[in-house]
Amino acid sequence: MFLGLYNYWIVVLLMMIGFYIVIAHGNLIKKLVGLTIFQTSVFIFYISVGMVERGSAPILAEGISDYSNPLPHVLILTAIVVGIATTALGLALAVRIKESYGSVEEDEIQRQDQLNEDKS
């Protein structure tokens, strides 16, 4: 029973790994990697849900009665493009933060902000 659902176990494992990385690390680059892993698990989940066993492409033909819905796959293609753009934006922001603060560690950035706020 559980062996047939291995892709859902992979989804849960990847989701927890990505979530842990986001929570446990203060490095902004590592947080972006964690978000990307989490996002990948969502992609796998939607693709798994959209699969129809013995389903065919939605093209009318003789003798085919089970069709696969193409909408989840189209949505995932769009989500992949948006995910790449979001990751690129996050990396660009991390580069700018590194140039401004000299670090991508969350604690160091907050410490420098606190020092600058105390000076004002």
N, C-alpha and C positions, 0 to 999 in steps of 0.2 A: 504493500500500500504506500509506504513512505518513499520507496524507491522510484515510483512513477512521478513523484512530485519534487524531484531533485532540483529542478530549476527554481522552484519557490524557496527551497532551502538556501540556494545560492543567493537569491534576492535578499533574504533576511540577513544572511551572513555579510554580504556587501553593504547593506544598509547600516548594520550595526558597526561595522568597521569604519565606514565613512563618518557616522555620527560620533563615534569615539574620537576619531582624529580631530574633528571640529571642536569638540569640547575639551579634550585633554591637552592640546598643544596651543602655545601662545604665538607661534610663528605664523605669520600671515600666509606664507607660501604653503605651509603644511595644511592650513585651514582650507585653502583653495583646492588642494589635492583631495582632502576629505570630502568637500562638497562635490567634486567631480565623481568620486567613487560612489557617493550617495545617489547622485543623479544617474549614474550608469545602472544602479540597481533598480531605479524606477523605470528606466528604459526596458530592461530585461523583464520586469514585471508586466508592463503593458504588452510587450511582444508575446509573452507567455499566455496572457489572458486572451489575446486576439487570435491565437492559433486554434484552428478547427481540425480535429482529427479526421483524416480522410477527406479533407476539404480541398476543393479545387479553386483555381483562380476564377474570379467572377466573370467568366466569359461563357455565354450560353452555348451549350453543346449537347449532343445526344447522349443520354445515359448518365449524365452527371446531375446529381440532385443536391449534394452538399457543397455549398460555396463558402469560401473564406471571406470575411469582411476586411476590405483593404483599409478602412478608416484608421484603425489603431496603428498600422504601419506608417501611414502617411503622417499621422500626428507625431509619431516618434521621429521620423525624418526631420520634421519641423523643429521638434524639441532638441534634436542633436545640433542643428544649426544655431538655435538660440543658446544652447549650452556652450558651444564653442565661442560664440561672441561674448557671452557673459564671463567665461573664463579668461578670455583675452583682455576684457576690460578690467577684471580683477587683477590680473598680472600687471597691467599698465599702471593701475593705482598703487600696487605694491612697489613698483619701480619708483614712482613719484614719492611715496612715503619714505622709501630707502634714501632717496636723494635729500629729502627735507629733514629727516630725523637721524639718518645714519644707521638705522636698524629697522628690521621688520618684526622684531619681537614686541608683542603687545604690552608687556610690562614696562619695557624701556620707553615706548612711545607715550604711555600714560604718565610715567615719571617725568619725562621732559615736558609734557603739557602741564602737569601740576607745578613744575618749577617756573614755567613761563607765566602761569596764572598767578603764582605768588609774587612774582616780580612786578606785576601790573598794579 
